[in-house]
Amino acid sequence: MNLIFLGPPGAGKGTMASLAKDFYNIPHISTGDLFRAAISNETALGKQVKAILAAGDLVPDEVTIAMVQERLLEGDTDRGYILDGFPRTIGQAESLDKFADIDHAVNFNIPREMIVKRLTGRRVAKRSGKLYHIIYNPPKVEGVCDVTGEPLIQREDDKEEAILNRLDVYDEQTAPLIAYYRKQGKLVDIDSSLSTDEVFKQLLRSLA
Ligand code: AMP
């Protein structure tokens, strides 16, 4: 099953993708994670995109598309995959249609006022990749990952100014993808304002 997870930042795409990847046993491919790994490994790509991510702007289409195309050639994608955070522009979606066969585009809907609350409280563990929230999904011990014990950090672009820019970028560039996939008959709408458990149940029901 080849899936796209669509929705504004803070809609819970990453959390749902990490649950769905274990359930369906398919890889979770997050373009944001791929860029962040390139930045922490200080690769040429990382140097090219660092300031773009910090500001909450979009990496140019050709760079992003080439990275995804290469990732989909890896052997673990034979049984399917979840694309989280890609495509984010109509140009990316049109390119993707040329090299992939998408089954469903899942659209995670969330009211705007919940987004800022979710994102400013979000914390991540870099090594384990686990996501937490200081109120809605706190770790067992404050400030450290349950799995690895590493300190939790706040993403540079989860600070208020970058969040507001990311929301504008989403409205202008990514929201048009909803109509794009609806027209293809692939759109699946999910109410993402509910608890993690309830959203995940909805997701499984919609894809069954
Ligand atoms: P995310 O983790 O999905 O919120 O992505 C973090 C950041 O990575 C975004 O704000 C962009 O700067 C960049 N990024 C991730 N995916 C894409 C994409 N499909 N196209 C362009 N930039 C992207």
py3Dmol code that shows the C-alpha trace and the ligand (Angstrom):
import py3Dmol

protein = """\
ATOM      1  CA  MET A   1       0.000   0.000   0.000  1.00  0.00           C
ATOM      2  CA  ASN A   2       1.532   3.304  -1.122  1.00  0.00           C
ATOM      3  CA  LEU A   3       0.295   6.154   1.066  1.00  0.00           C
ATOM      4  CA  ILE A   4       0.703   9.899   1.265  1.00  0.00           C
ATOM      5  CA  PHE A   5       0.084  11.696   4.564  1.00  0.00           C
ATOM      6  CA  LEU A   6      -1.155  15.244   3.932  1.00  0.00           C
ATOM      7  CA  GLY A   7      -2.043  17.977   6.392  1.00  0.00           C
ATOM      8  CA  PRO A   8      -0.690  21.103   8.027  1.00  0.00           C
ATOM      9  CA  PRO A   9       2.294  20.956  10.370  1.00  0.00           C
ATOM     10  CA  GLY A  10       1.110  19.754  13.772  1.00  0.00           C
ATOM     11  CA  ALA A  11      -1.762  17.661  12.398  1.00  0.00           C
ATOM     12  CA  GLY A  12      -0.153  14.477  13.725  1.00  0.00           C
ATOM     13  CA  LYS A  13       1.159  13.046  10.445  1.00  0.00           C
ATOM     14  CA  GLY A  14       4.464  11.958  11.982  1.00  0.00           C
ATOM     15  CA  THR A  15       2.825  10.319  15.001  1.00  0.00           C
ATOM     16  CA  MET A  16       0.302   8.453  12.815  1.00  0.00           C
ATOM     17  CA  ALA A  17       3.009   7.449  10.353  1.00  0.00           C
ATOM     18  CA  SER A  18       5.119   5.888  13.079  1.00  0.00           C
ATOM     19  CA  LEU A  19       2.118   3.844  14.314  1.00  0.00           C
ATOM     20  CA  ALA A  20       0.981   2.892  10.788  1.00  0.00           C
ATOM     21  CA  LYS A  21       4.452   1.807   9.695  1.00  0.00           C
ATOM     22  CA  ASP A  22       4.523  -0.853  12.455  1.00  0.00           C
ATOM     23  CA  PHE A  23       0.934  -1.914  11.786  1.00  0.00           C
ATOM     24  CA  TYR A  24       1.388  -2.349   8.029  1.00  0.00           C
ATOM     25  CA  ASN A  25       5.092  -3.166   8.212  1.00  0.00           C
ATOM     26  CA  ILE A  26       6.038  -0.623   5.563  1.00  0.00           C
ATOM     27  CA  PRO A  27       8.638   2.158   5.838  1.00  0.00           C
ATOM     28  CA  HIS A  28       7.800   5.664   7.017  1.00  0.00           C
ATOM     29  CA  ILE A  29       9.538   8.094   4.693  1.00  0.00           C
ATOM     30  CA  SER A  30       9.540  11.615   6.087  1.00  0.00           C
ATOM     31  CA  THR A  31      11.210  14.215   3.877  1.00  0.00           C
ATOM     32  CA  GLY A  32      11.587  16.468   6.944  1.00  0.00           C
ATOM     33  CA  ASP A  33      13.474  13.648   8.759  1.00  0.00           C
ATOM     34  CA  LEU A  34      15.663  13.035   5.685  1.00  0.00           C
ATOM     35  CA  PHE A  35      16.570  16.731   5.541  1.00  0.00           C
ATOM     36  CA  ARG A  36      17.208  16.891   9.297  1.00  0.00           C
ATOM     37  CA  ALA A  37      19.488  13.829   9.074  1.00  0.00           C
ATOM     38  CA  ALA A  38      21.418  15.482   6.223  1.00  0.00           C
ATOM     39  CA  ILE A  39      21.795  18.624   8.346  1.00  0.00           C
ATOM     40  CA  SER A  40      23.073  16.756  11.396  1.00  0.00           C
ATOM     41  CA  ASN A  41      25.472  14.711   9.240  1.00  0.00           C
ATOM     42  CA  GLU A  42      26.670  17.965   7.656  1.00  0.00           C
ATOM     43  CA  THR A  43      26.371  16.598   4.115  1.00  0.00           C
ATOM     44  CA  ALA A  44      26.348  18.872   1.051  1.00  0.00           C
ATOM     45  CA  LEU A  45      22.546  18.552   0.963  1.00  0.00           C
ATOM     46  CA  GLY A  46      22.397  19.400   4.665  1.00  0.00           C
ATOM     47  CA  LYS A  47      24.420  22.584   4.174  1.00  0.00           C
ATOM     48  CA  GLN A  48      22.203  23.561   1.247  1.00  0.00           C
ATOM     49  CA  VAL A  49      18.918  23.215   3.168  1.00  0.00           C
ATOM     50  CA  LYS A  50      19.782  24.184   6.763  1.00  0.00           C
ATOM     51  CA  ALA A  51      18.663  27.832   6.614  1.00  0.00           C
ATOM     52  CA  ILE A  52      15.558  26.924   4.604  1.00  0.00           C
ATOM     53  CA  LEU A  53      14.354  24.501   7.286  1.00  0.00           C
ATOM     54  CA  ALA A  54      15.138  26.903  10.132  1.00  0.00           C
ATOM     55  CA  ALA A  55      12.931  29.555   8.486  1.00  0.00           C
ATOM     56  CA  GLY A  56      10.125  27.083   7.744  1.00  0.00           C
ATOM     57  CA  ASP A  57      10.361  27.650   3.983  1.00  0.00           C
ATOM     58  CA  LEU A  58      10.221  24.889   1.372  1.00  0.00           C
ATOM     59  CA  VAL A  59      13.300  23.251  -0.112  1.00  0.00           C
ATOM     60  CA  PRO A  60      13.258  23.670  -3.934  1.00  0.00           C
ATOM     61  CA  ASP A  61      11.185  21.041  -5.740  1.00  0.00           C
ATOM     62  CA  GLU A  62      14.021  19.588  -7.824  1.00  0.00           C
ATOM     63  CA  VAL A  63      16.157  18.884  -4.733  1.00  0.00           C
ATOM     64  CA  THR A  64      13.257  17.325  -2.820  1.00  0.00           C
ATOM     65  CA  ILE A  65      11.948  15.264  -5.729  1.00  0.00           C
ATOM     66  CA  ALA A  66      15.419  13.826  -6.476  1.00  0.00           C
ATOM     67  CA  MET A  67      15.836  12.827  -2.816  1.00  0.00           C
ATOM     68  CA  VAL A  68      12.446  11.059  -2.696  1.00  0.00           C
ATOM     69  CA  GLN A  69      12.941   9.328  -6.040  1.00  0.00           C
ATOM     70  CA  GLU A  70      16.248   7.930  -4.790  1.00  0.00           C
ATOM     71  CA  ARG A  71      14.729   6.845  -1.460  1.00  0.00           C
ATOM     72  CA  LEU A  72      11.900   4.956  -3.196  1.00  0.00           C
ATOM     73  CA  LEU A  73      14.468   2.861  -5.074  1.00  0.00           C
ATOM     74  CA  GLU A  74      15.640   1.269  -1.816  1.00  0.00           C
ATOM     75  CA  GLY A  75      14.562  -2.358  -1.403  1.00  0.00           C
ATOM     76  CA  ASP A  76      12.329  -1.842   1.633  1.00  0.00           C
ATOM     77  CA  THR A  77       9.599  -0.109  -0.401  1.00  0.00           C
ATOM     78  CA  ASP A  78       8.461  -3.177  -2.383  1.00  0.00           C
ATOM     79  CA  ARG A  79       5.398  -3.808  -0.194  1.00  0.00           C
ATOM     80  CA  GLY A  80       4.507  -0.134   0.111  1.00  0.00           C
ATOM     81  CA  TYR A  81       5.456   2.995   2.033  1.00  0.00           C
ATOM     82  CA  ILE A  82       4.145   6.044   3.816  1.00  0.00           C
ATOM     83  CA  LEU A  83       5.253   9.393   2.435  1.00  0.00           C
ATOM     84  CA  ASP A  84       5.014  11.907   5.276  1.00  0.00           C
ATOM     85  CA  GLY A  85       5.473  15.548   4.256  1.00  0.00           C
ATOM     86  CA  PHE A  86       5.815  14.828   0.550  1.00  0.00           C
ATOM     87  CA  PRO A  87       4.461  15.999  -1.843  1.00  0.00           C
ATOM     88  CA  ARG A  88       4.043  19.555  -0.580  1.00  0.00           C
ATOM     89  CA  THR A  89       3.530  21.365  -3.909  1.00  0.00           C
ATOM     90  CA  ILE A  90       1.546  20.623  -7.056  1.00  0.00           C
ATOM     91  CA  GLY A  91       4.877  20.320  -8.920  1.00  0.00           C
ATOM     92  CA  GLN A  92       6.031  17.595  -6.513  1.00  0.00           C
ATOM     93  CA  ALA A  93       2.700  15.755  -6.846  1.00  0.00           C
ATOM     94  CA  GLU A  94       2.877  15.816 -10.639  1.00  0.00           C
ATOM     95  CA  SER A  95       6.424  14.448 -10.582  1.00  0.00           C
ATOM     96  CA  LEU A  96       5.469  11.776  -8.066  1.00  0.00           C
ATOM     97  CA  ASP A  97       2.686  10.626 -10.391  1.00  0.00           C
ATOM     98  CA  LYS A  98       5.381   9.859 -12.970  1.00  0.00           C
ATOM     99  CA  PHE A  99       7.470   7.547 -10.785  1.00  0.00           C
ATOM    100  CA  ALA A 100       5.051   6.143  -8.195  1.00  0.00           C
ATOM    101  CA  ASP A 101       1.595   4.662  -7.981  1.00  0.00           C
ATOM    102  CA  ILE A 102      -0.181   6.149  -4.964  1.00  0.00           C
ATOM    103  CA  ASP A 103      -3.182   4.298  -3.499  1.00  0.00           C
ATOM    104  CA  HIS A 104      -4.472   6.846  -0.981  1.00  0.00           C
ATOM    105  CA  ALA A 105      -3.715  10.417   0.090  1.00  0.00           C
ATOM    106  CA  VAL A 106      -4.728  10.701   3.740  1.00  0.00           C
ATOM    107  CA  ASN A 107      -5.688  14.251   4.709  1.00  0.00           C
ATOM    108  CA  PHE A 108      -5.333  14.985   8.442  1.00  0.00           C
ATOM    109  CA  ASN A 109      -7.737  17.829   9.327  1.00  0.00           C
ATOM    110  CA  ILE A 110      -7.190  19.968  12.402  1.00  0.00           C
ATOM    111  CA  PRO A 111      -8.515  23.382  13.467  1.00  0.00           C
ATOM    112  CA  ARG A 112      -5.908  26.136  13.163  1.00  0.00           C
ATOM    113  CA  GLU A 113      -6.046  27.110  16.861  1.00  0.00           C
ATOM    114  CA  MET A 114      -4.931  23.602  17.912  1.00  0.00           C
ATOM    115  CA  ILE A 115      -1.871  23.641  15.681  1.00  0.00           C
ATOM    116  CA  VAL A 116       0.211  26.264  17.445  1.00  0.00           C
ATOM    117  CA  LYS A 117      -0.542  24.631  20.831  1.00  0.00           C
ATOM    118  CA  ARG A 118       0.548  21.252  19.547  1.00  0.00           C
ATOM    119  CA  LEU A 119       3.703  22.467  17.857  1.00  0.00           C
ATOM    120  CA  THR A 120       5.040  24.735  20.603  1.00  0.00           C
ATOM    121  CA  GLY A 121       4.752  21.812  23.075  1.00  0.00           C
ATOM    122  CA  ARG A 122       6.278  19.247  20.731  1.00  0.00           C
ATOM    123  CA  ARG A 123       9.609  17.687  21.729  1.00  0.00           C
ATOM    124  CA  VAL A 124      11.676  15.137  19.826  1.00  0.00           C
ATOM    125  CA  ALA A 125      14.324  12.567  20.656  1.00  0.00           C
ATOM    126  CA  LYS A 126      16.883  12.742  17.878  1.00  0.00           C
ATOM    127  CA  ARG A 127      18.348   9.237  18.172  1.00  0.00           C
ATOM    128  CA  SER A 128      15.162   7.210  18.755  1.00  0.00           C
ATOM    129  CA  GLY A 129      13.067   9.465  16.501  1.00  0.00           C
ATOM    130  CA  LYS A 130      10.260   9.393  19.094  1.00  0.00           C
ATOM    131  CA  LEU A 131       7.870  12.350  19.310  1.00  0.00           C
ATOM    132  CA  TYR A 132       6.497  13.715  22.589  1.00  0.00           C
ATOM    133  CA  HIS A 133       4.332  16.602  23.743  1.00  0.00           C
ATOM    134  CA  ILE A 134       4.880  18.325  27.077  1.00  0.00           C
ATOM    135  CA  ILE A 135       1.125  18.166  27.845  1.00  0.00           C
ATOM    136  CA  TYR A 136      -0.581  15.640  25.534  1.00  0.00           C
ATOM    137  CA  ASN A 137       2.115  12.961  25.359  1.00  0.00           C
ATOM    138  CA  PRO A 138       4.753  13.578  28.021  1.00  0.00           C
ATOM    139  CA  PRO A 139       7.683  11.196  28.566  1.00  0.00           C
ATOM    140  CA  LYS A 140       7.743   9.160  31.806  1.00  0.00           C
ATOM    141  CA  VAL A 141      10.590  11.304  33.114  1.00  0.00           C
ATOM    142  CA  GLU A 142      10.431  14.974  32.204  1.00  0.00           C
ATOM    143  CA  GLY A 143      12.787  16.009  29.416  1.00  0.00           C
ATOM    144  CA  VAL A 144      14.176  12.581  28.496  1.00  0.00           C
ATOM    145  CA  CYS A 145      13.237   9.892  25.977  1.00  0.00           C
ATOM    146  CA  ASP A 146      11.487   6.778  27.398  1.00  0.00           C
ATOM    147  CA  VAL A 147      13.430   4.508  25.042  1.00  0.00           C
ATOM    148  CA  THR A 148      16.964   5.883  24.960  1.00  0.00           C
ATOM    149  CA  GLY A 149      17.118   8.247  27.950  1.00  0.00           C
ATOM    150  CA  GLU A 150      18.519  10.963  25.660  1.00  0.00           C
ATOM    151  CA  PRO A 151      17.485  14.586  26.312  1.00  0.00           C
ATOM    152  CA  LEU A 152      14.445  15.792  24.354  1.00  0.00           C
ATOM    153  CA  ILE A 153      14.862  18.831  22.151  1.00  0.00           C
ATOM    154  CA  GLN A 154      12.600  21.369  20.498  1.00  0.00           C
ATOM    155  CA  ARG A 155      12.901  21.587  16.725  1.00  0.00           C
ATOM    156  CA  GLU A 156      14.279  24.922  15.543  1.00  0.00           C
ATOM    157  CA  ASP A 157      11.210  25.356  13.319  1.00  0.00           C
ATOM    158  CA  ASP A 158       8.760  24.601  16.171  1.00  0.00           C
ATOM    159  CA  LYS A 159       9.383  28.104  17.548  1.00  0.00           C
ATOM    160  CA  GLU A 160       6.497  30.508  17.070  1.00  0.00           C
ATOM    161  CA  GLU A 161       7.825  32.649  14.200  1.00  0.00           C
ATOM    162  CA  ALA A 162       8.778  29.662  12.043  1.00  0.00           C
ATOM    163  CA  ILE A 163       5.447  27.965  12.853  1.00  0.00           C
ATOM    164  CA  LEU A 164       3.470  30.938  11.532  1.00  0.00           C
ATOM    165  CA  ASN A 165       5.532  30.935   8.341  1.00  0.00           C
ATOM    166  CA  ARG A 166       5.089  27.158   7.917  1.00  0.00           C
ATOM    167  CA  LEU A 167       1.311  27.605   8.197  1.00  0.00           C
ATOM    168  CA  ASP A 168       1.322  30.307   5.494  1.00  0.00           C
ATOM    169  CA  VAL A 169       3.480  28.098   3.270  1.00  0.00           C
ATOM    170  CA  TYR A 170       1.060  25.214   3.854  1.00  0.00           C
ATOM    171  CA  ASP A 171      -1.985  27.320   2.896  1.00  0.00           C
ATOM    172  CA  GLU A 172      -0.362  28.659  -0.254  1.00  0.00           C
ATOM    173  CA  GLN A 173       1.564  25.684  -1.574  1.00  0.00           C
ATOM    174  CA  THR A 174       0.319  22.467   0.012  1.00  0.00           C
ATOM    175  CA  ALA A 175      -3.424  22.904   0.621  1.00  0.00           C
ATOM    176  CA  PRO A 176      -4.121  22.810  -3.163  1.00  0.00           C
ATOM    177  CA  LEU A 177      -3.043  19.143  -3.061  1.00  0.00           C
ATOM    178  CA  ILE A 178      -6.301  18.284  -1.290  1.00  0.00           C
ATOM    179  CA  ALA A 179      -8.267  19.121  -4.449  1.00  0.00           C
ATOM    180  CA  TYR A 180      -5.594  17.450  -6.593  1.00  0.00           C
ATOM    181  CA  TYR A 181      -6.012  14.076  -4.843  1.00  0.00           C
ATOM    182  CA  ARG A 182      -9.771  14.441  -4.429  1.00  0.00           C
ATOM    183  CA  LYS A 183     -10.025  14.778  -8.188  1.00  0.00           C
ATOM    184  CA  GLN A 184      -8.021  11.558  -8.552  1.00  0.00           C
ATOM    185  CA  GLY A 185     -10.472   9.824  -6.162  1.00  0.00           C
ATOM    186  CA  LYS A 186      -7.635   9.088  -3.703  1.00  0.00           C
ATOM    187  CA  LEU A 187      -8.406  11.475  -0.853  1.00  0.00           C
ATOM    188  CA  VAL A 188      -9.218  10.035   2.577  1.00  0.00           C
ATOM    189  CA  ASP A 189     -10.303  12.635   5.178  1.00  0.00           C
ATOM    190  CA  ILE A 190      -9.439  12.121   8.845  1.00  0.00           C
ATOM    191  CA  ASP A 191     -10.434  14.221  11.867  1.00  0.00           C
ATOM    192  CA  SER A 192      -7.079  14.736  13.501  1.00  0.00           C
ATOM    193  CA  SER A 193      -8.255  16.837  16.431  1.00  0.00           C
ATOM    194  CA  LEU A 194      -9.041  13.725  18.529  1.00  0.00           C
ATOM    195  CA  SER A 195      -6.741  11.646  20.753  1.00  0.00           C
ATOM    196  CA  THR A 196      -3.889   9.645  19.220  1.00  0.00           C
ATOM    197  CA  ASP A 197      -5.785   6.369  19.759  1.00  0.00           C
ATOM    198  CA  GLU A 198      -8.969   7.655  18.159  1.00  0.00           C
ATOM    199  CA  VAL A 199      -7.197   9.144  15.159  1.00  0.00           C
ATOM    200  CA  PHE A 200      -5.300   5.901  14.601  1.00  0.00           C
ATOM    201  CA  LYS A 201      -8.531   3.838  14.773  1.00  0.00           C
ATOM    202  CA  GLN A 202     -10.138   6.173  12.222  1.00  0.00           C
ATOM    203  CA  LEU A 203      -7.109   5.772   9.966  1.00  0.00           C
ATOM    204  CA  LEU A 204      -7.216   1.969  10.070  1.00  0.00           C
ATOM    205  CA  ARG A 205     -10.977   1.958   9.420  1.00  0.00           C
ATOM    206  CA  SER A 206     -10.575   4.306   6.435  1.00  0.00           C
ATOM    207  CA  LEU A 207      -7.852   2.213   4.868  1.00  0.00           C
ATOM    208  CA  ALA A 208      -9.477  -1.187   5.527  1.00  0.00           C
TER     209      ALA A 208
END
"""
ligand_1 = """\
23
AMP
P 8.386 18.404 8.362
O 9.224 17.601 9.292
O 7.588 17.581 7.411
O 7.562 19.453 9.075
O 9.428 19.227 7.429
C 10.337 20.141 7.988
C 10.863 21.073 6.925
O 11.567 20.318 5.914
C 9.821 21.867 6.141
O 9.394 23.038 6.844
C 10.608 22.220 4.882
O 11.568 23.221 5.129
C 11.371 20.911 4.627
N 10.564 19.966 3.822
C 10.062 18.766 4.225
N 9.378 18.170 3.226
C 9.454 19.009 2.171
C 8.920 18.971 0.853
N 8.161 17.942 0.428
N 9.205 20.015 0.023
C 9.964 21.047 0.428
N 10.472 21.162 1.669
C 10.219 20.157 2.530
"""
view = py3Dmol.view(width=600, height=400)
view.addModel(protein, "pdb")
view.setStyle({"model": 0}, {"cartoon": {"style": "trace"}})
view.addModel(ligand_1, "xyz")
view.setStyle({"model": 1}, {"stick": {}})
view.zoomTo()
view.show()
